Amino acid sequence: MPRPITLFTGQWADLPFEEVCRLASGWGYEGLEIACWGDHFEVDKALADDSYIPAKLETLAAHGLKVWAISNHLVGQAVCDIPDERHQRSCRSASGATAKPRASGGAPPKRSRTPRGPPRNSASTPSSGSPAPRSGTPSRCSRPPPTR
């Protein structure tokens, strides 16, 4: 089965979703990777309104398009980050509150630029050609991952 040719809508978040669908269809795309910003896909509305997702699918179908991916990487950038003023627009709670900047109000802490593993040379690369596994690398996350 060939892979569908899709368009990421984030570059056109200033355009209404209907217009992006019209343009993508006219350009020959088979579907969209829908961004979770602008009016393209609003997660809070999808959770609150059972008719929201069917309406989006109808809009896509009207233009001969499908969806294979939903992009939420703006909010995903903050998963392991210390919230500061840069997160104000992209990180909202269900109540609409935004991430709280650090109390100092200063610049974010400088991150180390040291490599996190052994240098990638012939001595550290197994015979398979893949990089050696990183061991003992500290996590950049401020909290442990959730347990199942």
Contacts in CASP RR format, 6 or more apart in sequence:
PFRMAT RR
TARGET T0000
AUTHOR 0000-0000-0000
METHOD contacts of the structure
MODEL  1
MPRPITLFTGQWADLPFEEVCRLASGWGYEGLEIACWGDHFEVDKALADD
SYIPAKLETLAAHGLKVWAISNHLVGQAVCDIPDERHQRSCRSASGATAK
PRASGGAPPKRSRTPRGPPRNSASTPSSGSPAPRSGTPSRCSRPPPTR
4 30 0 8 1.000
4 31 0 8 1.000
4 66 0 8 1.000
4 68 0 8 1.000
5 28 0 8 1.000
5 29 0 8 1.000
5 30 0 8 1.000
5 31 0 8 1.000
6 29 0 8 1.000
6 30 0 8 1.000
6 31 0 8 1.000
6 32 0 8 1.000
6 33 0 8 1.000
6 68 0 8 1.000
6 69 0 8 1.000
7 20 0 8 1.000
7 24 0 8 1.000
7 27 0 8 1.000
7 29 0 8 1.000
7 31 0 8 1.000
7 32 0 8 1.000
7 33 0 8 1.000
8 32 0 8 1.000
8 33 0 8 1.000
8 35 0 8 1.000
8 71 0 8 1.000
9 17 0 8 1.000
9 20 0 8 1.000
9 24 0 8 1.000
9 32 0 8 1.000
9 33 0 8 1.000
9 34 0 8 1.000
9 35 0 8 1.000
9 40 0 8 1.000
9 71 0 8 1.000
10 35 0 8 1.000
10 37 0 8 1.000
10 40 0 8 1.000
10 71 0 8 1.000
12 19 0 8 1.000
12 20 0 8 1.000
12 23 0 8 1.000
13 35 0 8 1.000
13 37 0 8 1.000
13 38 0 8 1.000
13 40 0 8 1.000
14 38 0 8 1.000
15 23 0 8 1.000
16 39 0 8 1.000
17 34 0 8 1.000
17 39 0 8 1.000
17 40 0 8 1.000
17 41 0 8 1.000
17 56 0 8 1.000
17 59 0 8 1.000
18 59 0 8 1.000
20 32 0 8 1.000
20 40 0 8 1.000
21 32 0 8 1.000
21 59 0 8 1.000
21 60 0 8 1.000
21 62 0 8 1.000
21 63 0 8 1.000
21 65 0 8 1.000
22 63 0 8 1.000
24 31 0 8 1.000
24 32 0 8 1.000
24 63 0 8 1.000
24 65 0 8 1.000
25 63 0 8 1.000
25 64 0 8 1.000
25 65 0 8 1.000
29 65 0 8 1.000
30 65 0 8 1.000
30 66 0 8 1.000
31 60 0 8 1.000
31 64 0 8 1.000
31 65 0 8 1.000
31 66 0 8 1.000
31 67 0 8 1.000
31 68 0 8 1.000
32 60 0 8 1.000
32 65 0 8 1.000
32 66 0 8 1.000
32 67 0 8 1.000
33 67 0 8 1.000
33 68 0 8 1.000
33 69 0 8 1.000
33 70 0 8 1.000
33 71 0 8 1.000
34 40 0 8 1.000
34 41 0 8 1.000
34 56 0 8 1.000
34 67 0 8 1.000
34 69 0 8 1.000
34 70 0 8 1.000
34 71 0 8 1.000
35 41 0 8 1.000
35 71 0 8 1.000
36 42 0 8 1.000
36 43 0 8 1.000
36 70 0 8 1.000
36 71 0 8 1.000
36 72 0 8 1.000
36 74 0 8 1.000
36 75 0 8 1.000
37 74 0 8 1.000
37 90 0 8 1.000
41 56 0 8 1.000
41 70 0 8 1.000
42 52 0 8 1.000
43 72 0 8 1.000
44 92 0 8 1.000
44 94 0 8 1.000
45 52 0 8 1.000
46 52 0 8 1.000
46 53 0 8 1.000
56 67 0 8 1.000
57 67 0 8 1.000
60 66 0 8 1.000
60 67 0 8 1.000
74 90 0 8 1.000
75 90 0 8 1.000
75 91 0 8 1.000
77 90 0 8 1.000
78 87 0 8 1.000
78 90 0 8 1.000
78 91 0 8 1.000
78 99 0 8 1.000
79 141 0 8 1.000
80 139 0 8 1.000
80 140 0 8 1.000
80 141 0 8 1.000
80 142 0 8 1.000
81 87 0 8 1.000
82 102 0 8 1.000
82 108 0 8 1.000
82 109 0 8 1.000
82 142 0 8 1.000
83 91 0 8 1.000
83 99 0 8 1.000
83 100 0 8 1.000
83 101 0 8 1.000
83 102 0 8 1.000
84 99 0 8 1.000
84 101 0 8 1.000
84 102 0 8 1.000
84 105 0 8 1.000
84 108 0 8 1.000
85 101 0 8 1.000
85 105 0 8 1.000
86 108 0 8 1.000
87 98 0 8 1.000
87 99 0 8 1.000
87 101 0 8 1.000
88 98 0 8 1.000
88 99 0 8 1.000
88 101 0 8 1.000
89 98 0 8 1.000
91 98 0 8 1.000
91 99 0 8 1.000
92 98 0 8 1.000
102 108 0 8 1.000
111 140 0 8 1.000
116 134 0 8 1.000
116 137 0 8 1.000
117 134 0 8 1.000
117 137 0 8 1.000
118 124 0 8 1.000
118 132 0 8 1.000
118 134 0 8 1.000
120 131 0 8 1.000
124 131 0 8 1.000
124 132 0 8 1.000
125 131 0 8 1.000
125 132 0 8 1.000
126 132 0 8 1.000
END
